[in-house]
Structure formats: structure tokens, C-alpha cells
Amino acid sequence: MTLQPAAKLGGFVVDAAGPVADALIEVHQLSYWRTTTASDGSFAVDWLPTVPTRVSLHVSHPQRGHFFDDRLTLTAEPARVVLVPDIDVQFQLRDAETHVPIEGEGELTRQTPDQGVIAVYSQMREKVAVVAGRLDVHGLAYYVEELKLRVADYDPLIVPMSSITADADHVLELDLVRPVTMLVRVRAAGSGEPITDARLMVGQLKRDSKGRELPCFFSLEQARFDAQAGGYLVSESDLHVASGDDITVSASAQGYEESKPVPIAVAGRRTSAATIDVYLEREGSNP
């Protein structure tokens, strides 16, 4: 048996200023491999089994930018990788009703492709502070798909990367909306006694481009019983009402049967009342 030597492939990393030294090279092809570029921007990958070969390639430099391609084909010819500079963006945030600048603590999520070599970065969350209606976001890599901003007392705001890159000065004026709150009252069937330890489950019926139904479910972990309201206060955004999908909610609790799904919204329009009553039957009460 004759062992074939591994292919030695590589290339050069450059940007608008020329070769980029000390850029981090991350390659994924069955396994993970990393190195840094030399002073002339060159790099080599010497363990790949065939030529040509398809890889996921992520190249980054803290000052010079990023490159990402999850379907890059490396051949015997050196690859030329061009870094794209990171983006700094400024959000100017106002209350949608009062038009007053917002202040408060929040959380910013940078959503990146959930695949390839950067899958580990698919949900990058950071705590942020909005001061006098201003939030500066630095070092935004071009392959980020969207930003999700959640500020206390407001609905989450999702900003597609396409909206940021389309804005010449990267200063976006955005209005945040107060959440529309719904009350879900979970009670024992028969007695009507409130159930304070229920678990709420949301059903979301998506449809693809061919009209095929794709059901998914998620638990409302943030839902807590509010004694004053007599139930569970949840927002329309928590229920994904604005997604354009069909939405239902169901409830379960220890010692009770799970309820049937209660319709909340159809095609992005809420069809239920603001207060929803869900009744649970005791386990074993039905023959």
C-alpha cells in the first residue's frame, strides 16, 4: 500500500493597503486547523488530502478586517484572500410613541451564519448601555447577518446587516416600541383555581417557499406567574406574533394533562383576545 502525501495548499492575505501579516487563518474540512500569516501575508495548509478541495475559511485581523467563505475551493494555485474592513455603526434610538431618546441597559446579539468554521460565533451576545439615545457598535464583521437589540421595557429590535451596509454614514435612526402585553391565565378545570407553576409552550407554524408546513415549538422560560394579574404576562414579541407565522400557546403543569393549543395569531395577525384562559385537566381524570 502506498500512502499519498497530503496536499500543501496556501495563498496570500491582503487588504487595500497590501499584504496582511499576523492574520489568523482558520480552516475547517472534517477537522479544524489554524495558523497565522507570515510577514508577506502568505499562509500554507499542508494536511489537506486532495487537490482541489473545498473548505470553510475564516481569516481575521483585529485592525485590518475579516474574510469568510464556507465553500471556498483551494487548488494548487495560491489563493488570494482579500480582507473586508470591519464596520462601526451608531444607533440613535427613540421611543416610538414619545420620540424621546431612550436610555437604559440592554443586550446586543450579533447573529452570524450557523455553519462552517465560524459556527461557534453564531450567537455573540454582549451587554450594552444606551446613553442619551445613542449606542455605538464597533468592529462589526461584514458576515454578520443581523443585529438583535433588546433594551429593558421595549420590544427587541432586529436590524439586518443589509440595512447597515446600505446606509452611507452607518448612522441609523431607529424607534423602539413598548411591548404589547397579553395575559395567559392557567387554571384547573372544574375548580378554576389558578395554577402558579405552569409551563407555557409556543407553537410556531412556518411555511417554506413551496407552501410546506414546518412546525416548531419553544418554551417561554421567561414567563412567571404574576399574582396581581392572576396569570402569566407575556409580550407579543415573546410569542413571535410579528413573524408572519401561525402561533398557538399551550400550558402544562405537574399533575395535570397538557392543554390543547390555543390559537394566538394567523399569518402575523393576532386573532385572540388580550386575556387568554387555559384550563388543565387533572392527570387520570379523563377515561
N, C-alpha and C positions, 0 to 999 in steps of 0.2 A: 504494500500500500504506500502510495506516495502522497505526502501532505503538501498541499498547495500553500505557498506563503501568503500571508494576509496582504491585502492591497494597502498601499500607502498613498493616501489622498490628502489634499490640503488646498490652501488658497491664500488669499490676502484680504485683510480687513482695512477699508479706507473710509474716509468721510470727505466732506467738501474741502478740508484743509490738507488732506493727504493721508499717508499710512497711519494706522492707529496701533500703537504699542500697548501692551498690557491689557488688551481687551479679553474678557472672559469668553471662552468658547465652550458651549455645552451641546453635546451631541447625544441623541437617543436613537438607537437602532438595535432593538432586542435588549441591549443593556445601555448603561449610561456612562459617558466619558466626558472629561473636561480638561482643558488646558488654557494657556494664555498665549497671546500673540507675541512674536519677537519684536525687536526694535524696528524692523522694516514692515511690520504688520502681518507677517507670514505666520501660518499655523499648519500643522500636519496631523492627520488621523491615520494611524498605522495598524489598526486592528480590524478594519472592515473586510469582510470575507470575499466580496465580489466587486467587479468594476463593470458597468456603473452600479451605484447603489443609492437607494432613496433613504433619506434620514430626516429627522427633525433637528433643526439647527437653531440655536438661540445664541446670539452674540450681544454682549453688553459692555458698556464702559461708563463709569459714573459721570463723566463730563461730556463724552462725545456722542452718546446715544445708544440705540438698540437696533437689532435686526432679528426677525423671527420668520421662519418658514418651516411648516411641519411636513412639507412634501418636497424638499429640496433634493435634487439628483446630483450626486457627486460623481465626477468622471476622472479620467487620468489627467485632464487639463485642470490647472489650478482654478479654483472658484474665486470669483471676485465678489466680496460681501461689502455692501455699502451701508453704513450706519445712518439711521434717521435720527435727528436730534429729538430729545425729549421736549415736551410741551409744558409751559407754565400757563395756567388758566386762573382767571379771577371770576368768582361768582358774586354778584350783587343781589342779595336776597331780600324780598319784601313780603309782608303779609298780603295775601291776595285780596282781602276784604278792606283792610285799613290803609294799605300801601305804605305802612310804617316799616322801616328797616328792622330786620329780625336780629335778635341776639340770643345766644344760648349754646349749650353743649350739644354735640351730635356725633354721628358716626358716618364715615365715608368708606364705601366699598368700591374697589377697583375690580371690575369684572373682566377677566381675560379668558381666552379660549380654554375650555376644559379638556385639553387634549395635548398630546405631544410632550415635548421636554419641559414646557412651562405649565403643565397641569397643576403642579404644586402651588403655583401662584394664582389659581383660578379665582380665589376669593381673598383679596388682600384688604383687610379692614384696618382702619385707624381712627382713633378718637380725634375729633376736631372741635374747634371753638369758632363760632360765628360772632364777630365783633362789629357793631355798627353796620350790620347787614353785609359784611364783607367776609369772604372765605377765599384764601389763596391756596391753590393746589400746585405743588412743584413736582417736576420730574415725572410727568405723565407720559409713559411709553406709548408709542403710536399704535401698538397692537391691542391696547385696552379696548374692549368692545363698548363698555358703558360705565358710567359712574352712578352709584346709588347713594343719595344723601338722605340721612334721617336725622332731623332736628327735633328735639323734645317739643311735644304739643302740636306737631304738624305731620301731615301725611308724608311718606317717603317720596322723594323726587328722583326720577331716573333720567339721566342725561346721556343720550347716545354719543359715542365718540365722533360720529359724523357731524353732529351739531357743533362740536367744539372746533374741529378742523375747518369747518365751513365759515367760521367767524374769523375775520381777518386779524383782529387785535386780541382774540381769545379772552374777551371780557363779556360775560353773559349775564343779562338781567333776567332774573327768574322770580316768579311768585310762588310762595308756598301756601298750601291750603290747609285749613283746620280740618281734622278728620270728621267724617260723618259717622256718628256712633250709633250702634244698634245694641239692643238688649236681648240676650238669649236667656230665657227663664227655663231652667230644667227642673221638673217636678216629678214626684212619684205619682203614677197613675192611681186613681181612686181617691187617695187622701189629699193630693195636691200639695204635699209637703215639699218645700224647696230642697234640692239636692246640692250640697255645697262643695262636693268633691268630684264633680263630673269632669269628664274629659270631652272636649269638643273636637270633632273631626270635620274637615272641609273636603268636599268632593269637587274636583275641577275637571270638566269635560272639554278637552281640546279637540279641534278638528284640523287635520292637515290639509294641504292644498288639493287633495283628491276627495275631501269630504269624509275621510275615515275618522272614526271617533277614537280618541286616545285619552281614556280616563286616568286621572291621577288623584292621590289623596295625601293630605298632610294634616298634622295635628296642630291645634292652636295652643302651643305650650305657654304663650303669654297670657292666656285667658285665666283670670282669677275671679272667684266669687265676690261680688260687691254686696255687702249686707244691706246697705242703704237702698240700693237699686233693686235688690231682691233677685239678682241674676248675674250674668256674665256680660260685661261691657266689652264689645269688640267693634273695631272700625271697619268700614267698607274696604279700606286698603288691606287690612289683615285678611279679609275674606277674598281678596283679589277680584272684587266686583268689576273693576275697570279693565280687566284683562280681555274682555270680549268673549269669554267662555261661559258655559252654563255652570252655575255654582249652587251647591247644596251644603247643608250643615246637618250633622247628626251628633248624638251625645251617647255616652256610656258612663257607667259608674259601677263600682264594686257591689255585687249583689243584685244587679239589675241587668235586664236584657238591653242590648244596644238598640237605639231607636231607629226608625226608618228615616232616610234622608229627607230633609225639609227643603224645598226649592227656595233659593235666595235671589238668584239673578239668571236671566236668559240673554245670551249674546251681549253681555256687558251692561244690561239694564236691570236694575233691582226691581223685582216683582213682589217681594214680600213687604210686610209692614215693618216698621222700625222696632217693634217688640215681637219676639217670636217665642211661642210656648212649645216646649218639647217635653213629652211625658214618657217616662220609663216604666216598664212593667217589671215586677219582681221576678227574679230567676225562678223558673219552675211554675209560674202562675198560669201559664198557658198549657193546655193539654197537648 
